[in-house]
Amino acid sequence: MVKLNKIYTRTGDDGTTGLADGSRIAKSAPLMAAIGDVDEANSAIGLAAAALAADSEEAAMLGRIQNEMFDLGADLATPPDIQFGFGPHEMALRIVPSQIARLEDEIDRMNDALEPLKSFILPGGTEAAARLHLARATTRRAERAAVTANADGALNPLALNYLNRLSDHLFVMTRHINVAAGGDVLWKPGATR
């Protein structure tokens, strides 16, 4: 359980920040860029969710995802355990296969009702879909940052899988939402030449 009585600690004034195991790293480290990008992606998902009906299936999916994004941030901030590696245990919150499988199931369910793509689509449509496209692009950046951080020091492979699957999920959700508004906004190559 998290309990924050005081927001500022001054411990980061030297340009470092603490990881879950108490170690400190530079705020400029690739790992911190990845954690920051995950936080930004989560914020973009929240912005998208705010454009949906609160009781919609899509809002419920995004609510679960936002909670998992905190799990993901905790996973990234926790170095591998000597005994458990990247496996979950009582001292480490890790992304697990069932979270990725649920994303895949939701992708498949939403995608089943969609026509196959015949063109690339533009990031737009309804306000909710446009916000989801922004969340998708931000999630892709978080994934790239996590891949970079992984090259610097090993991360949970399932965390990387989760980010990859999440951007696919957000893409399919944009299409799913735009169906009710007339469909995808299609790219027309060279249309303004």
Contacts in CASP RR format, 6 or more apart in sequence:
PFRMAT RR
TARGET T0000
AUTHOR 0000-0000-0000
METHOD contacts of the structure
MODEL  1
MVKLNKIYTRTGDDGTTGLADGSRIAKSAPLMAAIGDVDEANSAIGLAAA
ALAADSEEAAMLGRIQNEMFDLGADLATPPDIQFGFGPHEMALRIVPSQI
ARLEDEIDRMNDALEPLKSFILPGGTEAAARLHLARATTRRAERAAVTAN
ADGALNPLALNYLNRLSDHLFVMTRHINVAAGGDVLWKPGATR
11 18 0 8 1.000
12 27 0 8 1.000
15 26 0 8 1.000
15 27 0 8 1.000
15 28 0 8 1.000
16 24 0 8 1.000
16 25 0 8 1.000
16 26 0 8 1.000
16 27 0 8 1.000
17 24 0 8 1.000
17 25 0 8 1.000
17 27 0 8 1.000
17 32 0 8 1.000
18 24 0 8 1.000
18 25 0 8 1.000
18 77 0 8 1.000
19 25 0 8 1.000
19 77 0 8 1.000
19 78 0 8 1.000
19 79 0 8 1.000
20 74 0 8 1.000
20 77 0 8 1.000
20 78 0 8 1.000
20 79 0 8 1.000
20 92 0 8 1.000
21 78 0 8 1.000
21 79 0 8 1.000
23 79 0 8 1.000
25 31 0 8 1.000
25 32 0 8 1.000
26 32 0 8 1.000
29 149 0 8 1.000
29 152 0 8 1.000
30 145 0 8 1.000
30 148 0 8 1.000
30 149 0 8 1.000
30 151 0 8 1.000
30 152 0 8 1.000
31 76 0 8 1.000
31 77 0 8 1.000
31 149 0 8 1.000
31 152 0 8 1.000
31 153 0 8 1.000
31 155 0 8 1.000
33 145 0 8 1.000
33 148 0 8 1.000
33 149 0 8 1.000
34 76 0 8 1.000
34 142 0 8 1.000
34 145 0 8 1.000
34 146 0 8 1.000
34 148 0 8 1.000
34 149 0 8 1.000
34 155 0 8 1.000
35 73 0 8 1.000
35 76 0 8 1.000
35 77 0 8 1.000
36 142 0 8 1.000
36 145 0 8 1.000
37 138 0 8 1.000
37 141 0 8 1.000
37 142 0 8 1.000
37 145 0 8 1.000
37 146 0 8 1.000
38 69 0 8 1.000
38 72 0 8 1.000
38 73 0 8 1.000
38 76 0 8 1.000
38 142 0 8 1.000
38 146 0 8 1.000
38 163 0 8 1.000
39 69 0 8 1.000
39 73 0 8 1.000
40 138 0 8 1.000
40 141 0 8 1.000
40 142 0 8 1.000
41 69 0 8 1.000
41 135 0 8 1.000
41 138 0 8 1.000
41 139 0 8 1.000
41 141 0 8 1.000
41 142 0 8 1.000
41 166 0 8 1.000
42 66 0 8 1.000
42 69 0 8 1.000
42 70 0 8 1.000
44 131 0 8 1.000
44 134 0 8 1.000
44 135 0 8 1.000
44 138 0 8 1.000
44 139 0 8 1.000
45 62 0 8 1.000
45 63 0 8 1.000
45 65 0 8 1.000
45 66 0 8 1.000
45 69 0 8 1.000
45 135 0 8 1.000
45 139 0 8 1.000
45 170 0 8 1.000
46 62 0 8 1.000
46 66 0 8 1.000
46 135 0 8 1.000
47 131 0 8 1.000
47 134 0 8 1.000
47 135 0 8 1.000
48 62 0 8 1.000
48 128 0 8 1.000
48 131 0 8 1.000
48 132 0 8 1.000
48 134 0 8 1.000
48 135 0 8 1.000
48 170 0 8 1.000
49 59 0 8 1.000
49 62 0 8 1.000
49 63 0 8 1.000
49 66 0 8 1.000
50 131 0 8 1.000
51 126 0 8 1.000
51 127 0 8 1.000
51 128 0 8 1.000
51 131 0 8 1.000
52 58 0 8 1.000
52 59 0 8 1.000
52 62 0 8 1.000
52 128 0 8 1.000
52 177 0 8 1.000
53 59 0 8 1.000
58 128 0 8 1.000
58 173 0 8 1.000
58 176 0 8 1.000
58 177 0 8 1.000
61 106 0 8 1.000
61 169 0 8 1.000
61 173 0 8 1.000
64 102 0 8 1.000
65 103 0 8 1.000
65 166 0 8 1.000
65 169 0 8 1.000
68 95 0 8 1.000
68 99 0 8 1.000
68 162 0 8 1.000
71 93 0 8 1.000
71 94 0 8 1.000
71 95 0 8 1.000
71 99 0 8 1.000
72 95 0 8 1.000
72 159 0 8 1.000
72 162 0 8 1.000
72 163 0 8 1.000
74 93 0 8 1.000
75 86 0 8 1.000
75 92 0 8 1.000
75 93 0 8 1.000
75 94 0 8 1.000
75 95 0 8 1.000
75 155 0 8 1.000
75 156 0 8 1.000
75 159 0 8 1.000
76 146 0 8 1.000
76 149 0 8 1.000
76 155 0 8 1.000
76 156 0 8 1.000
76 159 0 8 1.000
78 92 0 8 1.000
78 93 0 8 1.000
78 94 0 8 1.000
80 86 0 8 1.000
80 154 0 8 1.000
80 156 0 8 1.000
81 87 0 8 1.000
81 89 0 8 1.000
81 91 0 8 1.000
81 92 0 8 1.000
83 89 0 8 1.000
84 92 0 8 1.000
86 94 0 8 1.000
86 155 0 8 1.000
86 156 0 8 1.000
86 157 0 8 1.000
86 158 0 8 1.000
87 94 0 8 1.000
87 156 0 8 1.000
88 94 0 8 1.000
88 96 0 8 1.000
94 156 0 8 1.000
94 158 0 8 1.000
94 159 0 8 1.000
95 156 0 8 1.000
95 158 0 8 1.000
95 159 0 8 1.000
95 161 0 8 1.000
95 162 0 8 1.000
96 158 0 8 1.000
97 158 0 8 1.000
99 158 0 8 1.000
99 162 0 8 1.000
100 158 0 8 1.000
100 161 0 8 1.000
100 162 0 8 1.000
100 165 0 8 1.000
103 162 0 8 1.000
103 165 0 8 1.000
103 166 0 8 1.000
103 168 0 8 1.000
103 169 0 8 1.000
104 165 0 8 1.000
106 169 0 8 1.000
107 165 0 8 1.000
107 168 0 8 1.000
107 169 0 8 1.000
107 172 0 8 1.000
110 172 0 8 1.000
110 173 0 8 1.000
110 175 0 8 1.000
110 176 0 8 1.000
111 172 0 8 1.000
111 175 0 8 1.000
111 176 0 8 1.000
113 176 0 8 1.000
113 179 0 8 1.000
114 172 0 8 1.000
114 175 0 8 1.000
114 176 0 8 1.000
114 179 0 8 1.000
117 184 0 8 1.000
118 186 0 8 1.000
119 184 0 8 1.000
119 186 0 8 1.000
119 187 0 8 1.000
119 188 0 8 1.000
120 186 0 8 1.000
120 187 0 8 1.000
121 174 0 8 1.000
121 175 0 8 1.000
121 184 0 8 1.000
121 185 0 8 1.000
121 186 0 8 1.000
121 187 0 8 1.000
122 185 0 8 1.000
122 186 0 8 1.000
122 187 0 8 1.000
123 130 0 8 1.000
123 133 0 8 1.000
123 134 0 8 1.000
123 136 0 8 1.000
123 137 0 8 1.000
123 174 0 8 1.000
123 185 0 8 1.000
124 130 0 8 1.000
124 133 0 8 1.000
124 174 0 8 1.000
124 178 0 8 1.000
124 185 0 8 1.000
125 178 0 8 1.000
125 181 0 8 1.000
125 183 0 8 1.000
125 184 0 8 1.000
125 185 0 8 1.000
126 177 0 8 1.000
126 178 0 8 1.000
126 180 0 8 1.000
126 181 0 8 1.000
128 177 0 8 1.000
129 174 0 8 1.000
129 175 0 8 1.000
129 177 0 8 1.000
129 178 0 8 1.000
129 181 0 8 1.000
132 170 0 8 1.000
132 173 0 8 1.000
132 174 0 8 1.000
132 177 0 8 1.000
133 170 0 8 1.000
133 171 0 8 1.000
133 174 0 8 1.000
135 170 0 8 1.000
136 167 0 8 1.000
136 170 0 8 1.000
136 171 0 8 1.000
136 174 0 8 1.000
139 163 0 8 1.000
139 166 0 8 1.000
139 167 0 8 1.000
139 170 0 8 1.000
140 167 0 8 1.000
142 163 0 8 1.000
143 160 0 8 1.000
143 163 0 8 1.000
143 164 0 8 1.000
143 167 0 8 1.000
146 155 0 8 1.000
146 159 0 8 1.000
146 160 0 8 1.000
146 163 0 8 1.000
147 160 0 8 1.000
149 155 0 8 1.000
150 160 0 8 1.000
175 183 0 8 1.000
175 184 0 8 1.000
178 184 0 8 1.000
178 185 0 8 1.000
END
